[in-house]
Amino acid sequence: MFMESNFLVYPEGETQEIEFKLRFNQIVDMNGRPVSLPLASHKMIVYKVVKIQNKEMKGETAHYYHLELVRGDELFSLAAR
């Protein structure tokens, strides 16, 4: 049996398992769910997937999605689209 696991890696180093895959540069909410653009408001906490790391082990592949907090001007431009 072969398993695949997906994990968010927050900027502080904490990890959280998720049940779905993400893409590089994808904008996600605090729980890793993809956010549709334009954002409803610039007063949201959103992250960008900046690195994807795959670790292969016997019978399992783990995908680690490293996140970066979206701030300032970039957040305003995502809400203004």
VENVENTA-V894638 format. One record per residue. N is the residue number from 0. RES is the residue in three letters. OMEGA is omega in degrees with one decimal (* if undefined). Layout:
<<N;RES;OMEGA> <N;RES;OMEGA>>
//
This chain:
<<0;MET;-178.9> <1;PHE;-178.2> <2;MET;172.0> <3;GLU;179.2> <4;SER;178.9> <5;ASN;-177.9> <6;PHE;169.1> <7;LEU;173.0> <8;VAL;-178.2> <9;TYR;-179.2> <10;PRO;-179.5> <11;GLU;179.2> <12;GLY;178.7> <13;GLU;177.8> <14;THR;178.6> <15;GLN;179.0> <16;GLU;176.2> <17;ILE;-174.4> <18;GLU;-174.9> <19;PHE;179.2> <20;LYS;177.1> <21;LEU;177.5> <22;ARG;175.6> <23;PHE;-179.8> <24;ASN;178.8> <25;GLN;178.0> <26;ILE;-176.3> <27;VAL;176.5> <28;ASP;-175.9> <29;MET;-179.8> <30;ASN;177.5> <31;GLY;178.4> <32;ARG;179.1> <33;PRO;-179.3> <34;VAL;177.4> <35;SER;-179.7> <36;LEU;2.2> <37;PRO;178.0> <38;LEU;179.2> <39;ALA;-178.3> <40;SER;175.5> <41;HIS;-179.2> <42;LYS;179.8> <43;MET;172.6> <44;ILE;179.8> <45;VAL;-179.0> <46;TYR;174.9> <47;LYS;175.7> <48;VAL;-176.5> <49;VAL;-179.6> <50;LYS;175.1> <51;ILE;-178.2> <52;GLN;179.0> <53;ASN;177.0> <54;LYS;180.0> <55;GLU;178.6> <56;MET;-179.8> <57;LYS;177.7> <58;GLY;-176.8> <59;GLU;169.9> <60;THR;178.1> <61;ALA;178.4> <62;HIS;179.6> <63;TYR;-179.8> <64;TYR;-178.8> <65;HIS;-175.0> <66;LEU;174.3> <67;GLU;179.9> <68;LEU;176.3> <69;VAL;-175.6> <70;ARG;166.8> <71;GLY;-173.8> <72;ASP;-179.2> <73;GLU;178.8> <74;LEU;177.0> <75;PHE;-179.4> <76;SER;177.0> <77;LEU;179.2> <78;ALA;-175.6> <79;ALA;-176.2> <80;ARG;*>>
//
